[in-house]
Amino acid sequence: MTTQSRIEWTEMTWNPTVGCTKISPGCKNCYAEVMAKRLRAMNMPGYERGFQLRLMPERLHEPLDRRKPTVYFVNSMSDLFHEKVPAGYVRRVFNVMQQAPQHTFQILTKRAERMAEFCDGINVPQNVWLGVSVEDRKYGVPRIDILRKVNAKVRFLSIEPLLQDLGELDLSGIHWVIVGGESGRKARPIKEEWISSIKRQADARRVAFFFKQWGAWGPDGLKRSKSANGRKLRGRVWDAMPQLA
């Protein structure tokens, strides 16, 4: 099922799989898990088992049915490179994306090793952007080195939720950095100096920088609603996208 997205850096979501399992601190307050529970209560197809991993082959055709060029976030409700998603099924998803060159597909994963293994020796379609989640130093930062080895036209980082100062990052070979704080009642704090450090490094490497949201915590260190904190960093919205030749 493809749906119009409220995620600021994409246009629509496409979920040929749903459900996932937690593997690192960034998963603790997973928005997709919360959403899956709501969708199950609403009797939405695909969520009869809540957030349990499930392949949805009946959705594979959906991007092929849409002619208008669209930016798709692939598996906003799952992780395509989850260890229980068969490699053959991942290939089917990639085949669909290759058959729809009018669209741009953004794939984000916390399972960088499996992504790199799958992409080794294949030609990643030019319209497929590959990214990794980077929430902290221990789990997130090592994924950057793995991503850098993947031959994709666009390699991006989703640094959301940003849980600590990431220190100095090697952004060589990275085209886009998205940063955001955590939302919800149990959201963990974010600090302006952590964000500013990433932006400084992105600017130095000429990497596009996109500030998605403060989340529940504002720049003053106080916890409020997401809508109250908004998207402005140092008085303006930063929403750069990769510049493609």
Secondary structure, 3 states (H helix, E strand, C coil): CEEECCCCCCCEEECCEEECCCCCHHHCCCHHHHHHHHHHHCCCCCCCCCCCCEECHHHCCHHHHCCCCCEEEECCCECCCCCCCCHHHHHHHHHHHHCCCCCEEEEEECCHHHHHHHHCCCCCCCCEEEEEECCCCCCCHHHHHHHHCCCCCEEEEEECCCCCCCCCCCCCCCCEEEEECCCCCCCCCCCHHHHHHHHHHHHHHCCEEEEEECCCECCCCCECCHHHHCCCECCECCECCCCCC
